[in-house]
Amino acid sequence: MLVKNITVLGSGVMGHGIAQVSATAGYNVVLRDIKQEFLDKAMEKIKWSLDKLVSKEKISKEKADSIFSRIVPIVDLKEAVKNAEMIIEVVPEIMELKKKVYAELDAVAGPDVIFASNTSTLPITEIANTTSRPEKFIGIHFFNPPQLMKLVEIIPGEKTTQAITDLTQEYVKSVNKQAVLCRKDVPGFIINRLFIPMVHEACYAQNRTNATLEEIDSAVKFKLGFPMGIFELADFTGMDVIHKATVEMHLRDKKVINPHPTIQKMFDEKKLGQKSGEGYYKYSDDKYERVALSAELAEKFNPIQLVANILNNAAWLITNGASDISEIEKAAQLGLGLRKPLFETAKEIGIKNIVDELNRLEKEHGEFYKPDPLLISML
Ligand SMILES: NC(=O)c1ccc[n+]([C@@H]2O[C@H](COP(=O)([O-])OP(=O)(O)OC[C@H]3O[C@@H](n4cnc5c(N)ncnc54)[C@H](O)[C@@H]3O)[C@@H](O)[C@H]2O)c1
């Protein structure tokens, strides 16, 4: 049975978008934040976004009004969760803050209310175990911006019941998104496990080969089917987001990521990418600008080291029971915009060549590169 009443806790970048997509699907939504001014700003953004859909004739004015009227902004926590059947928590990615918020929530929300966290990297089971209802706690990872991005990762914790996982999947479907189940609560879930280590690997590749950023990015775009280069994608995502994910993932498992010092340096120097005007590349304004990449430049760089890294992580997810090939391909297509399936690229390059590359990297740079047993079994 689907829920009808949803409270979204946190009205920032992600929260206001999740409130909007939920109201669009017909849910009654309460949007909660700690200050009225934050809620006012969020409601303004939702209004702007709905107006834009009306002006593009995607929805009627009446429809936009009815969606907007289904979102009620409330600061008082008790009042905000009074009718909630599901609470989607979208507060900042700070473990201590999340735990504090859940302690407050636990005290005011009825025992049957489902807790769903939009965390990108924090351990679901650990947060769940601080509440009175770990079996009703689940990870629901929307991508930015929720209004446009089709993918939502669903991450059950160790104690989450199948019924709650099923219900969350139904909710995701009902808001017109595609769910990918990350069957285990592993660092980075699926998309960040593929994407974040690859950004670091691209930095190593540049150091080791002296290729230019544009050559590496062109190879990633034209040979691997990414929608843009990996450095370009990092600039688009923001170095603050990448740095935060790096720290959290590395904290959970030293083997998941081989941190390259450039990420920390750029974060410290506030070179955050597109949003700050400079990241790997320089940007003249805060609008989205494409970097000049080409098929000719792509010929100057062999991306096998990057393919080896992303494939080894995909294989790790399968070997460790967190996912399977078809779910990984679906996630990569919807979450990273990949136009070519990862395992198809791998077959084109040759699994043997990829394993040889990992063996070579392991010999030269350490155990981080050890090939996953699944790749070896595919030889
Ligand atoms: N920004 C992204 O690209 C992105 C993508 C996917 C997931 N996420 C995850 O979503 C979560 C939120 O990220 P964001 O970028 O929207 O952050 P944000 O800082 O834009 O918004 C967080 C909001 O939560 C509010 N808040 C703080 N304490 C609160 C409380 N006790 N109750 C209610 N609201 C409270 C803040 O005032 C703020 O408005 C994080 O866990 C993050 O990892 C972010």
Ligand as a Chemical Component Dictionary entry (heavy atoms), coordinates in Angstrom:
data_LIG
# 
_chem_comp.id                   LIG 
_chem_comp.type                 NON-POLYMER 
_chem_comp.pdbx_formal_charge   0 
_chem_comp.three_letter_code    LIG 
# 
loop_
_chem_comp_atom.comp_id 
_chem_comp_atom.atom_id 
_chem_comp_atom.alt_atom_id 
_chem_comp_atom.type_symbol 
_chem_comp_atom.charge 
_chem_comp_atom.model_Cartn_x 
_chem_comp_atom.model_Cartn_y 
_chem_comp_atom.model_Cartn_z 
_chem_comp_atom.pdbx_ordinal 
LIG N1  N1  N 0  23.474 18.606 -3.393 1  
LIG C1  C1  C 0  23.587 17.470 -4.067 2  
LIG O1  O1  O 0  24.071 17.434 -5.215 3  
LIG C2  C2  C 0  23.108 16.188 -3.462 4  
LIG C3  C3  C 0  22.806 15.104 -4.294 5  
LIG C4  C4  C 0  22.312 13.914 -3.742 6  
LIG C5  C5  C 0  22.166 13.819 -2.385 7  
LIG N2  N2  N 1  22.484 14.890 -1.576 8  
LIG C6  C6  C 0  22.282 14.723 -0.124 9  
LIG O2  O2  O 0  21.110 15.415 0.281  10 
LIG C7  C7  C 0  21.275 15.905 1.608  11 
LIG C8  C8  C 0  21.037 17.398 1.616  12 
LIG O3  O3  O 0  21.909 18.026 0.711  13 
LIG P1  P1  P 0  21.590 19.460 0.093  14 
LIG O4  O4  O 0  22.618 19.672 -0.960 15 
LIG O5  O5  O -1 20.155 19.566 -0.246 16 
LIG O6  O6  O 0  21.919 20.397 1.358  17 
LIG P2  P2  P 0  21.499 21.903 1.622  18 
LIG O7  O7  O 0  22.499 22.449 2.568  19 
LIG O8  O8  O 0  21.249 22.612 0.334  20 
LIG O9  O9  O 0  20.093 21.774 2.374  21 
LIG C9  C9  C 0  19.937 21.234 3.652  22 
LIG C10 C10 C 0  18.778 21.943 4.337  23 
LIG O10 O10 O 0  18.495 21.267 5.547  24 
LIG C11 C11 C 0  18.148 22.254 6.497  25 
LIG N3  N3  N 0  18.232 21.711 7.842  26 
LIG C12 C12 C 0  19.273 21.650 8.698  27 
LIG N4  N4  N 0  18.900 21.070 9.848  28 
LIG C13 C13 C 0  17.572 20.753 9.730  29 
LIG C14 C14 C 0  16.621 20.138 10.568 30 
LIG N5  N5  N 0  16.938 19.750 11.807 31 
LIG N6  N6  N 0  15.364 19.976 10.095 32 
LIG C15 C15 C 0  15.028 20.377 8.863  33 
LIG N7  N7  N 0  15.905 20.971 8.013  34 
LIG C16 C16 C 0  17.146 21.157 8.450  35 
LIG C17 C17 C 0  19.088 23.400 6.204  36 
LIG O11 O11 O 0  18.637 24.611 6.782  37 
LIG C18 C18 C 0  19.063 23.398 4.674  38 
LIG O12 O12 O 0  18.023 24.219 4.175  39 
LIG C19 C19 C 0  22.663 15.484 2.050  40 
LIG O13 O13 O 0  22.582 14.294 2.766  41 
LIG C20 C20 C 0  23.394 15.296 0.735  42 
LIG O14 O14 O 0  24.458 14.380 0.821  43 
LIG C21 C21 C 0  22.927 16.066 -2.091 44 
# 
loop_
_chem_comp_bond.comp_id 
_chem_comp_bond.atom_id_1 
_chem_comp_bond.atom_id_2 
_chem_comp_bond.value_order 
_chem_comp_bond.pdbx_ordinal 
LIG N1  C1  SING 1  
LIG C1  O1  DOUB 2  
LIG C1  C2  SING 3  
LIG C2  C3  SING 4  
LIG C2  C21 DOUB 5  
LIG C3  C4  DOUB 6  
LIG C4  C5  SING 7  
LIG C5  N2  DOUB 8  
LIG N2  C6  SING 9  
LIG N2  C21 SING 10 
LIG C6  O2  SING 11 
LIG C6  C20 SING 12 
LIG O2  C7  SING 13 
LIG C7  C8  SING 14 
LIG C7  C19 SING 15 
LIG C8  O3  SING 16 
LIG O3  P1  SING 17 
LIG P1  O4  DOUB 18 
LIG P1  O5  SING 19 
LIG P1  O6  SING 20 
LIG O6  P2  SING 21 
LIG P2  O7  DOUB 22 
LIG P2  O8  SING 23 
LIG P2  O9  SING 24 
LIG O9  C9  SING 25 
LIG C9  C10 SING 26 
LIG C10 O10 SING 27 
LIG C10 C18 SING 28 
LIG O10 C11 SING 29 
LIG C11 N3  SING 30 
LIG C11 C17 SING 31 
LIG N3  C12 SING 32 
LIG N3  C16 SING 33 
LIG C12 N4  DOUB 34 
LIG N4  C13 SING 35 
LIG C13 C14 SING 36 
LIG C13 C16 DOUB 37 
LIG C14 N5  SING 38 
LIG C14 N6  DOUB 39 
LIG N6  C15 SING 40 
LIG C15 N7  DOUB 41 
LIG N7  C16 SING 42 
LIG C17 O11 SING 43 
LIG C17 C18 SING 44 
LIG C18 O12 SING 45 
LIG C19 O13 SING 46 
LIG C19 C20 SING 47 
LIG C20 O14 SING 48 
# 
